[in-house]
Amino acid sequence: MSIDLKQLKYFLAVAEEKSFSRAAERLHISQPPLSQQIMKLESELGVKLFARTTRTFELTVAGKALMAEASDLLAKMRMTIDTIRQIDRGEVGRLRVGIVGSAMWGPIPSLLEEFQTKFPRVTWTLHELGPTQQYEALRAKQVDVGFWREPRLDEDDLKADNLRQELCFREDVCVAINEHHPLAKQEAIELIDIADEPMLTLTLERSSFPRYLVQCCVKAGFQPTIFQEASEPQTLLAMVGAGLGVTLLPETTSRIGWPGVVFLPIRSNPPSANLYITYTTLDDAPVVRAFLNILNPPARAD
């Protein structure tokens, strides 16, 4: 049996119009090929679909049953095609986003809000992970995109793991210092100005970002004295507020407005806290493509 959707479409037109001529006009075809398709359909099914006389034109019992089934079938097919097209445009599906916690103080929330507004049928979830964990999750396809900060990954390593990394948001590092510290009265300082201060830092073993900041201090001319490490920026700020030391954090951290803490820009060659997005190059996932297109094109680095 070989029945195609075109035959069902033609059959429905005739059944609804109760006229071959009107159905042909509606379908923008001539009547003879329409009649041939209906006859072919009846032959394939082995039943009569229409009871024709010189005065009447009615559906048979089989024809009425096919009309209902064909109408449902074509409606479902249209819905299927529409869904497939939406999936291809990234309008349907799920997106798993890996992220470092400090990124949520920057532009990421507004990015997610815009994505949700433009693609309301996409389900997205946040997974707060360190860069190393995100990298492994990307390789294992447990997340679709990952956000973390400097330093940028080596291109050869990325290619070896079928990953791509793009710069999405530029940001500098600032110094968080107790409001009663003498340096707190200045509008900006040099990195070397905190050479003798107890350094509070994010856990060095969990992320390359704090290790990168230590190297920036070395390049500025001093080896920082690490006083305490913490897993969360909020813990560091609490210690700074208590006068236990200073810390280096992304500038957007200042949006928190932590009590007793002043955030100072670094004048010369401030370390960067640029935010990168990383994703796999193996799958042309429409949802990921749609998410990438939300990012500001001038901020994208090829």
DATAJO-V905004 format. One record per backbone hydrogen bond with DSSP energy under -1.0 kcal/mol. CO is the residue of the C=O (numbers start at 1). NH is the residue of the N-H. Records with the same first field share a line. If there is no record, write none. Layout:
BEGIN
CO = NH, NH
END
This chain:
BEGIN
4 = 8
5 = 9
6 = 10
7 = 11
8 = 12
9 = 13
10 = 14
11 = 15
12 = 16
13 = 17
14 = 18
19 = 23
20 = 24
21 = 25
22 = 26
23 = 27
24 = 29
31 = 35
32 = 36
33 = 37
34 = 38
35 = 39
36 = 40
37 = 41
38 = 42
39 = 43
40 = 44
41 = 45
42 = 46, 47
49 = 60
51 = 58
56 = 53
58 = 51
60 = 64
61 = 65
62 = 66
63 = 67
64 = 68
65 = 69
66 = 70
67 = 71
68 = 72
69 = 73
70 = 74
71 = 75
72 = 76
73 = 77
74 = 78
75 = 79
76 = 80
77 = 81
78 = 82
79 = 83
80 = 84
81 = 85
82 = 86
83 = 87
84 = 88
85 = 89
86 = 91
87 = 90
93 = 123
95 = 125
96 = 144, 145
97 = 127
98 = 147
99 = 129
100 = 103
101 = 104
102 = 105
103 = 106
107 = 111
108 = 112
109 = 113
110 = 114
111 = 115
112 = 116
113 = 117
114 = 118
115 = 119
119 = 122
123 = 95
125 = 97
127 = 99
130 = 134
131 = 135
132 = 136
133 = 137
134 = 138
135 = 139
136 = 140
137 = 142, 143
138 = 141
145 = 98
146 = 278
148 = 276
154 = 158
155 = 159
156 = 160
157 = 161
158 = 163
159 = 162
162 = 281
164 = 279
166 = 277
169 = 275
171 = 273
172 = 251
174 = 249
175 = 264
176 = 247
177 = 262
178 = 181
181 = 184
182 = 185
183 = 186
189 = 267
190 = 193
191 = 194
192 = 195
194 = 197
198 = 246
199 = 227, 228
201 = 230
208 = 212
209 = 213
210 = 214
211 = 215
212 = 216
213 = 217
214 = 218
215 = 219
216 = 220
217 = 222
218 = 221
225 = 199
228 = 201
230 = 203
232 = 236
233 = 237
234 = 238
235 = 239
236 = 240
237 = 241
238 = 242
239 = 244
240 = 243
246 = 200
247 = 176
249 = 174
250 = 253
251 = 254
252 = 255
253 = 256
258 = 261
260 = 179
262 = 177
264 = 175
265 = 189
271 = 173
275 = 168, 169
276 = 148
277 = 166
278 = 146
279 = 164
283 = 285
285 = 289
286 = 290
287 = 291
288 = 292
289 = 293
296 = 299
297 = 300
END
